[in-house]
Amino acid sequence: MCLDEHLFDSFVPRLKRHGRHKVSPARYGVADVTVLRSADGILITRDRGFDDARRFPPGTHKGIVVIAVSGGDVKRWFSVFLRFLRSGHGSDAEGSIVVLHDRDFLIRTSDGTQTFRYE
C-alpha cells in the first residue's frame, strides 16, 4: 500500500492500529504518471486526477484507490477507506481504479465499471 503526501502522516498510525503495517509514501513533487509508476503497491490518494481510466487504464498499474469523499477531515476519509477494506472488495483494487464515495464505491477494471454499496 502506498499513500500520497496528503494522507501519509495521518493514515499510517490509523492503518497500523488496524493491522496494516506495510505502508510506504508515494513520491512527492513529481508528475502523476511517475507517482503511479514508482508506487510499490496500490496507491491510496485523494487526488481525483487518478480516477481517469483513459490516463491510467486498469491493468496497467498495481491499483489506485481514490478517496472521493466530499469535504470532511482525515477521520472521515479514513472511516470510508476502512469501510471499503471491510467490504470484502479490498483485493479487487489490484490493477483496478477504485473510487470511494460516502455511500458507495466504484471499481473500474479492464472489463468495465461496477458500483457497490457499503453494508
SEMIMI-499308 format. One record per residue: x, y, z of N, C-alpha, C in turn. Coordinates in steps of 0.001 Angstrom, whole numbers, padded with zeros to 6 digits, m for minus. Atoms other than C-alpha are relative to their C-alpha. Example, Ala and Ser with C-alpha at 12.3 -4.5 7.8 and 13.67 -1.06 7.14 Angstrom:
REM residues 2
000890,m001190,000000,012300,m004500,007800,000900,001200,000000
m000820,m001190,m000060,013670,m001060,007140,m000770,001090,000730
***
This chain:
REM residues 119
000854,m001165,000000,000000,000000,000000,000900,001227,000000
m000811,m001203,000164,001382,003377,m000995,m000935,001208,000163
000855,m001153,m000288,m000079,006629,000377,000577,001279,m000561
m000493,m001279,000513,000117,010029,m001272,000328,000952,001150
m000498,m000925,m001015,001571,013018,000546,m001096,000630,000844
001095,m000610,m000742,m001857,014285,001635,m000568,m000932,001068
000554,000971,m000928,m002655,011100,003545,001044,m000681,000879
m000996,000847,m000643,000629,009559,004636,000096,000211,001514
m000224,m000243,m001430,001237,011233,008017,m001210,m000321,000862
001200,000221,m000799,m002369,010938,009169,m000545,m001425,m000102
000538,001345,000173,m003214,007477,007781,000881,m001086,000615
m000895,001074,m000456,m000122,005494,008843,m000323,m000464,001426
000318,000485,m001346,m000888,005449,012595,m001339,m000740,000053
001311,000649,000012,m004516,004538,011891,000073,m001384,m000647
m000150,001290,000667,m003564,001765,009476,000709,m001008,000898
m000729,000903,m000904,m001107,000298,011976,m000899,m000495,001126
000943,000432,m001043,m003831,000229,014647,m000947,m001069,m000522
000889,000989,000617,m005873,m001870,012196,000781,m001139,m000651
m000782,001143,000442,m003050,m004301,011474,000636,000115,m001369
m000629,m000207,001315,m001788,m002809,008213,001358,000654,000215
m001324,m000516,m000311,001953,m002413,008606,000854,000295,m001225
m000799,m000238,001204,003280,m002446,005044,m000559,001211,m000742
000460,m001250,000592,002733,001177,004087,001224,000823,m000370
m001114,m000854,000420,005060,003413,002100,m000547,001309,m000569
000446,m001269,000573,004887,007040,000962,000174,000009,m001515
m000159,m000223,001448,004322,007956,m002685,001060,001070,m000204
m000983,m001051,000297,006925,010137,m004360,m000694,001345,m000019
000555,m001354,m000070,006325,013839,m003780,000569,000866,m001111
m000483,m001023,000910,006579,016672,m006267,000336,m000479,m001396
m000240,000508,001348,006588,014570,m009428,m001346,m000187,m000705
001222,000167,000791,004065,014003,m012210,m000783,m001235,000461
000863,001115,m000409,001098,011700,m011516,000454,m001329,m000595
m000440,001227,000660,002388,009147,m014034,001210,m000577,000733
m001192,000443,m000727,005703,008982,m012157,m000372,m000522,001381
000481,000464,m001308,003922,008671,m008799,m000525,m001420,m000131
000621,001305,000175,001929,005721,m010093,001020,m001069,m000385
m001028,000956,000442,004861,004043,m011829,000930,m000414,001137
m000951,000287,m001063,007044,004273,m008737,m000651,m000554,001272
000696,000523,m001184,004381,003145,m006239,000340,m001474,000185
m000340,001393,m000250,005386,m000099,m004573,m001182,m000810,000524
001240,000678,m000361,001791,m001134,m004004,m001160,000806,m000547
001197,m000739,000411,m001757,000065,m004529,000108,001427,000537
m000075,m001407,m000381,m001791,003878,m004479,m001317,000437,000627
001168,m000555,m000682,m004212,005442,m001972,000149,001514,m000054
m000125,m001443,000212,m004951,009096,m002762,m001352,000695,000112
001210,m000831,000097,m007464,011942,m002588,000004,000789,m001302
m000153,m000722,001263,m006304,013281,m005950,m000927,m000604,m001056
001002,000500,000954,m009313,012904,m008297,000566,m000193,m001404
m000611,000204,001302,m006983,013081,m011301,000358,m001457,m000263
m000353,001409,000157,m006103,009438,m010657,m001194,m000887,m000345
001142,000857,000351,m009662,008225,m011331,m000333,000040,m001491
000171,m000085,001453,m009254,008836,m015075,000543,m001272,m000666
m000398,001287,000592,m009218,005409,m016747,000654,000161,m001370
m000695,m000221,001285,m008042,006946,m020035,001482,000265,000242
m001409,m000284,m000336,m004841,008238,m018396,000673,m001181,000689
m000547,001097,m000799,m004385,005239,m016094,m000850,m001254,m000207
000875,001141,000301,m006040,002240,m017784,000161,m001137,001010
m000076,001148,m000901,m006921,m000577,m015381,000816,m001124,m000639
m000839,001089,000483,m004493,m003452,m015672,001406,000439,m000380
m001329,m000493,000368,m001506,m001204,m016439,000781,000513,001209
m000640,m000463,m001234,m000640,m000407,m012794,m000392,m000946,001131
000254,000877,m001151,m000726,m002013,m009340,m001376,000210,000608
001322,m000313,m000532,m004023,m000335,m008467,m000028,001393,000594
000207,m001357,m000515,m005447,003013,m007388,m001290,000006,000808
001209,m000237,m000784,m007897,003857,m004614,m000083,001507,000214
000216,m001437,m000141,m009256,007421,m004796,m001081,000216,001058
000974,m000328,m001039,m010968,008675,m001649,m000676,001294,m000430
000711,m001128,000606,m013537,010974,m003276,m001147,000466,000890
000994,m000436,m000964,m015418,011944,m000136,m000019,001522,000004
000086,m001458,000040,m016715,015493,m000291,000213,000569,001394
m000264,m000669,m001267,m015329,017693,002461,000503,m000946,001075
m000384,000840,m001115,m014716,016267,005867,001443,000182,000412
m001359,m000045,m000514,m011468,015562,007590,000613,m001390,m000084
m000737,001263,000090,m008922,012774,007914,m000778,m001140,000662
000762,001041,m000690,m011088,010864,010386,m001111,m000556,m000904
001079,000417,000903,m013981,010772,007905,000557,m000747,m001203
m000603,000664,001155,m011724,009857,004969,000443,m001401,000375
m000467,001309,m000425,m010188,007020,006943,m001169,m000942,000263
001191,000813,m000257,m013623,005778,008018,m000538,m000602,m001296
000473,000492,001296,m014708,005490,004368,000973,m001043,m000554
m001008,000945,000470,m011436,003761,003460,m000106,m001322,000765
000127,001204,m000816,m011860,001298,006340,m001264,m000780,m000370
001220,000696,000447,m015448,000522,005252,000259,m000757,m001292
m000340,000690,001239,m014070,m000320,001820,000818,m001257,000296
m000823,001165,m000328,m011410,m002626,003288,m000836,m001121,000608
000863,000994,m000663,m014090,m004378,005376,m001105,m000530,m000903
001088,000394,000910,m016452,m004702,002387,000237,m001339,m000675
m000323,001245,000697,m014673,m007782,001088,000489,000227,m001414
m000448,m000319,001359,m013627,m005976,m002108,001405,000581,m000045
m001333,m000589,m000059,m010193,m004799,m000961,000955,m000576,m001032
m000915,000619,000974,m008381,m007304,m003179,m000367,000361,m001435
000420,m000411,001348,m010406,m006055,m006176,000720,001266,m000460
m000722,m001224,000364,m008296,m002876,m006078,001262,m000305,m000801
m001232,000345,000710,m005300,m004744,m007503,m000197,000153,m001506
000067,m000240,001433,m004801,m003447,m011043,m001205,000800,m000459
001237,m000717,000321,m008083,m001502,m010891,000072,001439,000485
000194,m001326,m000587,m009235,002013,m010150,m001253,m000101,000860
001123,000026,m000931,m011468,002192,m007080,m000252,001438,000440
000367,m001352,m000418,m013332,005410,m006291,m000978,m000132,001162
000810,000108,m001212,m014696,005657,m002747,m000806,001271,000218
000909,m001092,m000353,m017712,007839,m002005,m000559,m000277,001389
000573,000181,m001335,m019651,008282,001238,m000852,m001262,000113
000970,001093,m000106,m022290,005659,000452,000254,m001187,m000910
m000288,001095,000919,m020883,003571,m002359,001398,000156,m000555
m001311,m000069,000639,m017765,002816,m004344,m000071,m000647,m001369
m000095,000520,001362,m016896,002137,m007967,001289,m000783,m000133
m001208,000735,000339,m014455,m000459,m009184,000071,m000054,m001513
m000215,m000016,001447,m013133,000131,m012690,001077,m001020,m000338
m000950,001000,000472,m011462,m002850,m014318,000070,000104,m001516
m000074,m000008,001461,m010482,m003547,m017911,m001296,m000532,m000611
001277,000539,000486,m013901,m005283,m018203,m001172,000954,000178
001095,m000948,m000214,m015952,m002255,m017115,m000023,000503,001423
000139,m000621,m001320,m017214,m000449,m014020,m001193,m000596,000723
001089,000476,m000850,m019287,m001820,m011169,m000114,000937,001191
000247,m000809,m001185,m020882,000120,m008315,m000481,m000897,001121
000371,000770,m001181,m021213,m001332,m004820,m000390,000955,001110
000380,m000776,m001177,m022902,m000029,m001681,000672,m000627,001217
m000534,000521,m001254,m021299,m000321,001737,m001125,m000663,000774
001017,000654,m000824,m023113,m002641,004099,000034,000512,001408
***
